[in-house]
Amino acid sequence: MNLAGKKIVLGVTGGIAAYKSAEIVSRLRHLGAEVHVIMTENAAKFVAPLTFQTLSANPVVTDTFATPETWNVEHVALAKLADIFVIAPATANILAKMACGIADDMLSTTVLATKAPVLAAPAMNTGMWTAPATAQNVETLRNRGVHIIGPGSGMLACGDEGAGRMSEPEEIVAEIERILAAKADLQGLKVLVTAGATRERLDPVRFLTNDSSGKMGFALAEAARDRGAEVTLVKGSTTAKVPSGVRIVEAESAADLLRAMKKEAGRQDIVIQAAAVADYRPATFSKTKIKKKAGEALTVTLEENPDIAKAVGAMKKKGQILAGFAAETDHVVKHAKEKLAAKNLDLIVANDVTRPGAGFNTDTNIVTLITADRTEELPIMTKRAAAEIILDRILEIRKG
Ligand code: PMT
């Protein structure tokens, strides 16, 4: 990738891997990027600032003699200038400061102020990496959208063997390229995704549900998040790993989902309903466990659940795009088209859930995207790849 015109701020903290960061600067410069290096006082003990100054062809900002007055000027300038902010190596100390919002030197002050994507490449002793405090800090940072690469495993400088080695410079540069190449075409937009199965309770220990794992909805939420959207994920019961960096709203039953959607949908630019909602629920809920009566059949009467997508369609606001899914086993396109019209949707994603590699609890899907005037069949692909195309089409519909 040509990085000409890209401005990269590289923070170097105090670890033996700091010497490898010189190669990161060389590689980035070779690709045409403008690189600015900030070193902590400890980093400057491992590698001379002159090395980074020579390789980056820019002055290196260090904390060695800095006073808070100089940070105030420099940190704002570098925080604003960055297209991406990279910290390599990232010690346990800087990760902890970032997680807590501590700004007590040039690097921590600048990274706190930046709005650019942040990539951290941790490097430390295995004990420090596996310490609960570090694990929690890394989780906090991930949840805030900080990209973390590595660490790898192997022989460490301290003689221990295990996780803690900084990722290789070429891997870090490839990750920088990937982040910079990511589309930001949903920046400034609010996207709501529903995912997972509803549970319709019969008594305190039994419920009706379905096989939805949440994978399809989660793929959509992650793709929208990575493209810059502010994502709300309304989730029912799921088994897949819940995405980070999105706002989660829990909804167990169809009635809960309806309540959540009435509250949340109005403020969204895009609503995508991938949740598998039960069409019926037990007409009565027994507060105590229903006792078995030997030899007798149990009859459960079901009553119709509200159609949430239809309710959201009825309150659709101007300029809002509504998408739904159709889980079908026969006459897929015909049934999906009926749902598109009945629920006032702009797009419906039909999946034939009987096909291998499609539908419930698979990592792939085979979908047909249907609008009022177009039907587009897609081949089998990962749910993430399908999610990207669904978002592309939604943006096309938005542009008109
Ligand atoms: O979660 P995974 O394991 O990855 O599986 C993905 C999936 C198969 C669940 C997903 O791809 C899918 O098809 N989701 C929609 C399931 C569904 O409820 O389909 P439907 O044809 O019954 O409903 C049509 C649309 O109306 C859906 O957007 C649904 O969310 C909505 N609906 C349905 C019933 C109801 N009472 N209220 C609704 O809002």
Boltz pocket constraint, residues with backbone or C-beta under 6 A from the ligand:
constraints:
  - pocket:
      binder: B
      contacts: [[A, 195], [A, 196], [A, 211], [A, 212], [A, 213], [A, 214], [A, 215], [A, 216], [A, 217], [A, 254], [A, 273], [A, 274], [A, 275], [A, 276], [A, 277], [A, 278], [A, 279], [A, 305], [A, 306], [A, 307], [A, 308], [A, 309], [A, 310], [A, 323], [A, 324], [A, 325], [A, 326], [A, 327], [A, 328], [A, 339], [A, 349], [A, 351], [A, 353], [A, 359], [A, 360], [A, 361], [A, 362]]
      max_distance: 6.0
